[in-house]
């Protein structure tokens, strides 16, 4: 039975492999720098694990095929990364991971869930819009979100149209 469960220390190398594989479709649309970017370090993934904010979608053999790690930005849950191995794309795994994270955040008393994303990549901005996220105007970005966006720009991600998005948790069951 496939399921969402908390990530474990043993899962962390698999999360890096999922991230590498999930980056490859970016190369097909000319975003090779994104495709070739290193996955989060084991130390960084462990921070989410230790905070209790790392989940995986496990296959029938209990091996991760998708994952989500959640930060806290401006008092909101913030999707730092959600990735699904391309071999399992189209099965709504990412959507279910996001819904699970939203339920967790709502249970913690948070009002919203945020993320940053590319606006013109079909499996990014347009996908999140279909899930109920809306674009945050730059002028409305809170201080920590501005810092996140500045760090992403420093990393070179602003070479392509990019934005922050937010979904009110009142919209999630």
N, C-alpha and C positions, 0 to 999 in steps of 0.2 A: 504494500500500500504506500503510495507516494504521500508525503506530508511535509508540513512546515514544522521545524523543531529548532530549539536553540542550537547555535553552532557550538562545536567543541574544539578543544586544542588540536585534536587529530584532524579536524576538517580544514584547518587554515591553509595548508599547502594546496588542497583541492580548490579553495576559493581563489587562490592566485591563478591556477590553471583555468578556471572558469573565466576569470577576468581576461586572461590572454586570449582565449578563444572568442569571447564576446567582443573583443576589440577588433577582430579581423574584418568584420563587415564594413568598418569605417574605411579600410583601405580600398574597398570597391567603389567608394564615392569620393576618392581623392584625399581623404583625411588620414594619410599614412602616419603622420606624427601621433595621432590619437591611437591608431592601430598598434604602433610600435612602442607606445608608452608602457613603462613598467607597471605591473599591478601594485596594489598597496603592499607594503612590507609586512612580514609576519608580525613585527612589533606593532605596527599600526592596526592591523586586524585584531591583534590580541587586546588592544585598548578597548575596542568595541565589545569583544568577548567578555572581558573583565567587567565592563559596565553593564552587561546583560542586554546589550543592544545589537546582537548579531544573530541572524537566523538563516537557516538553509532550507531549501526544498530538497528533500532526499528522495532518491528513487527506491525501487523495490528492494534493492540490496543495501539501503540506508546510506548510499553515497550521494554527496551533494551534486546537484545539477544546476542549482540556482542559489543565489544568496542576496541578502540585504543587510547593510549595516547602517545604523541610525545614530546621528549626532544630535546635539541640542544647539540650536542657533536662535538667538533672540527669544528664548523661552519656548520655542516651538520644536517639535520633532523635525529633524532634517535628514532626508535620505542622502547619505554620503555616497552610497553606491548601491545599485540594484543591477544584478547581471544574471543572465541565464545562458547556459551553454547553447550555442547555435543549433546543435543537434536536437534541442528540445524547444526551439522557438515555436511560437504559434499555439502553445498549449495553455496560455493564460497564467503561466507560472509567475511571471513578473507582477501581473495584476494581483494575484493572490498574496504574494509577498508584501506588496504595497498595502493592500487591504488589512493584512495582519498587523503591519507596523502602525497603520492608522488606528486600529482598535487598541493596540498597546498604548499609543500616545494619548488617546481619548481617556483610557483608564487611568492615566497618570495626571489627568486634569489639564492637559494641553489643549489649546484652542485650534491649532492648525498644524499641518505638516507641509514642509517646504522641500525644495530641491533646486539645483541649478542644472541647466541642460542646453543643448544646441537647439535653436529654434527651427532650423531647416532640415534636420535629419528626421525622416519619417518615424523612426522608432524612438525618437526623443520628444521634443516639444509637442508635435501633433498627437503623439500617443498619450502623453500625460494630460493634454487637454481633453481627450476622450474619456479619461478616468476622472475628470472633475477638477483638475488643477487649472488655475488661471495665471497669466503673466503678471508679475509685479513690476509696475513702472519703476525705473531707476530712481526717480525722485521719492518713491515710497519705500525704498529698501531701508530696513532698520540697520543700526550700526554693525552688528555682527555679520549680517548678510553682506553688507558692503565690504567687510574684511574678507569674507569667503570669496567674493567676486574678484577682489583685488589680488588675492593669492592665486586664483585661477588665471587671471590675466598675466601675472608674473610667470606662471608656468607655460604660457603660450596658448592657452585655450581660446583667447579672444580673437584668434586669427579667423574664426568662423563665428557667425552670429550666435550669441549665447545670452541667456537670461536666467532670472530666478522665477520660480513658480510657487504657488501656494494653493492649498486646498483646505477649506474650513472643515474641521472635524465634525461639525454638526451635520455634514452631508454624508457621513460614513456611519454605517450601522455597527 
